[in-house]
């Protein structure tokens, strides 16, 4: 896609509201004057939208650093400070990685994975830290033979925001099985994150989905999917799923149907 589609319901032409958490990073870490932030963010967002029209870009939800809302965040951060490793799966501009580093995590313990190499470059542009950030980025197809450049690596933690939900059920089983395979083989290694879901589990069309369709879960269907992954991988997993708020969907008028879901999947 090489043009900005301003007719999309998932694209906001308005100037973004900048949440305080990311404003602090952009001013204190990136050194961007506060009066330049809105225009800077909008320009980088529009460049990303030209690459792929993800709703999280179009409506600026990538500015919400949801990793800090995870109940595990402070514990994970402390462990990463002490040498544990974390992967941000589907990292987009790497905004969660910058939050970890801003909060004191050593960059060498943090890795980002992204399908589009341009998004990694735009992350450097957004945060103005190409010469300073020593986190690693791997780019490529997570479904490919080299697992998007991650084959042979392992992590204590994997954070996945708005990642699994863009696939069909079968694709989610494969993607989550690959993620489980990247966890260190010890009790307590964990995949955690959030995604949108629905009261009624369903397969629905979506332009941002890998195959044009995505499976939306409720709590019970996501737990069932993890059980299928556990059987497929031979790894015992414990799952916790919470609904943490209502979401909206551009393809539905029923705002009560859609919700944000927070999850953790832990090796036993």
N, C-alpha and C positions, 0 to 999 in steps of 0.2 A: 504494500500500500504506500503510495507516494504522494498522497494528498490528504489534507485534513477534512474529514467528513463532518461538517458542523450540523448536519441534519440528524446525526445519531442521537438517540435518547441517552446514550452512555457518554456523551461529550458535553462538558460544560464550557461555554465560551467566556464565562465570567472569571474575574480575578479570584484566585483561591483564598480561602481563610487559612492562615498558617498556624497550625497548632503550636503551643508553647514548647513542647518537647523538641520538635524538629527545628523550630526557630532558634532555640539555644544552640543546637549543633551547627546550624548555618552561620550564626554570628560568632560564637565562641571557638568552634573547631575550624570552620571554613574561613572565617574572617570576612564574611560578606556584610556590608553595612545594612542595617535593618531596613532602611528605606529603599533598598534595591532587591530585597528578597522576593517580593511578589512577582515582579517582572522576570526575575531570574528563574524562578520555579516554573512560571508559565511558559517561558521559552524552551526550557529543557523538556517539560511535559509534552509540548507540541512536537518536538523532535521525536520523542518516543512514540507518540500517537501515529506518526507517519510510518514508523517501523511496523507496529502492530496495534490494533485498536482494542487493547484490553480495557474493560470498564474501570479497573482500578486506576488507570492513567486518566481516562476521560473525566472522571468525577473527582479526581485528586485524592482518592482514598489511600493511595500509597503514602501520603503524608502522615497517616495515623500509625504511629509506631506501636503496633498491637503486641509486640513481643513483651513489652513491659506489663501488659495486662495478664500475662500468664502467671498463675500462682507459683510456678516453679522459677520465675525469672531471677529473683535474687539469689537463690541457691545455685542455679545454673551459672550465673555471672561469677559468683565466688569460685566455683569449681574451675571455670575457664581461666580466671585470674591465677589459679593455682596449677594450671597445666592441662586441664581437660580441653578437649577439642569440640568444636561445634560447626555444623554445616547449615547454611541458610539455603534451603532447596527452593529454586525458582526465585532468586533474590531480586529480580527486577533491577533497580538502580543501586541495590546494595544498601538501602537506607537502614535496615535492621543491623547490618554489619557496622555501619557508622555509629549507631546507638551503642552497641556493645563496646566498641573501641572508645567512644566518648565516655562511657561509664567505667573505663579502666581495664577492659579485656585486652590482653596482648594480641596484636594483629596476627602474629604467626600462629595463633591457636584458632583462628577463624577462617572459614572457607565459604565462598559463595558459589553457587551453581546456577547457571542461566543458559537458556536455549539461545538467546540472541546476543552475540558479542557486542553489538551496538549499544545494548542497555548497560553493559559494564562500562563502556566508554562514556556514556551519558552520565553514569554515576560519578565517575571522576570529574566530569564537567560540573555536575550539580554541586558536589562537595569540595571541588577545587583541591583535591588531595592526591593527585596521581604520583607526585614525587614523595609523598609522606606515608601513605597507607601501605603497610606491608602484609595485609591479608591476601590470601590467594583466591583467584577466581578461575573456575573451570567452566568452559562453554561447550555446548553440544547437546545432542538429543539424549535425554535421560533414558529413552527406550532403545537407544543404539547399543551396539556391541560393546562399546567402551563406557557405557553408562554415563554419557555426557562428560567424559574425561575423568570420571570418579572411580573407574574400575581399579580394584586393588587397594583403595583407601578405606579407612574406617574412622568412626567418630563416636565420641561419648554421647553427643546430643545432635539431633537433627531438628531444625525449626522449619515448618512448612506452613506458610500463610497463603491462602487462596491458590493452592497448588493442586491437591488431589481432586478438588471438586470440578475441575475443568475437563474431566475424563468420564468415559462410560464406566459402568460397573467393572467390566472385564479389564479395561485399561487401569482403573484404580487398583484392582487386585495386583496387576503386574507392577505398577509404579510403587505401591506400598511394599510389595515383596522385595523389590530392588532396594528400597530405602531400608528395610529391615536388614538386608544383606550388607548394608554399609555401617550398621551399628557395631560397636565393639562387642565381642562375644562375652559379655559379662552381665550379671544382674544389675538392673538400674539404668543401663543405657536406654535412651528414650527418644522417641519422636513426639514432638508436641507442636501445637499451632492452632489455627482457626480456619474456618471456611464458612461459606453460606450454606444453608440447608433449607428444608421445607417441612411443614407439618406432615405432609403426605409424600413418602419417597416416590421419586419419579425420574424417568429419563426424559429430558427435554432438549429441544434444539437451542443452540447458542453459537453465534459466530466466532466467539473466542475459544471454543472448544477444539481440541485436537482433531476430532473426526466430525465436528459439526453438531455433536450431541454431548450432553453432560448429565451425570446421574446425581441428583440432589437427595441428600439423606435426611432422615430424622435420627434421633439417638439410637433407636433399636436397629435400624438398617446399617448404620455405621458400625455398630458393635458386631453385627452379623458379618459384615465385610472383613473386619479385622480377624474374626474367627476363621474365615476362609483363608486369609493370608497366613495365619498361624499354622493351619493345616498344610498349606502349600509349601511353606518354608521349613516346617518342622521345628519352629521356634515358639516356645510358650510365651504368650503376650498377655498383659493385663491392660484393660482399656478403661478410660474415664472420659465421658462426654457430657458437656453442659451446654445448655442454650443460654446465651448471655445477652440477647437483645433481638429486636426486630430489625429486619432488613427490607429493602425494597428491590423489586425486579422490574426491569424495563419491559419485560414481556408479560407482565401480569398486573391486573388492577387490584388484586387482593393482597394488600400490604401485610395483612395479618398472617398470610401463608408462609412468608419468608423470614428466616431468622439467621443470626450469627451463632455458630457453634464453635466451642472451644474443646480441644481434645488432647489427650496424652496417651501414648502407646508405649508401654515399658516392657523390656525384657525381664522375665522372671528368673 
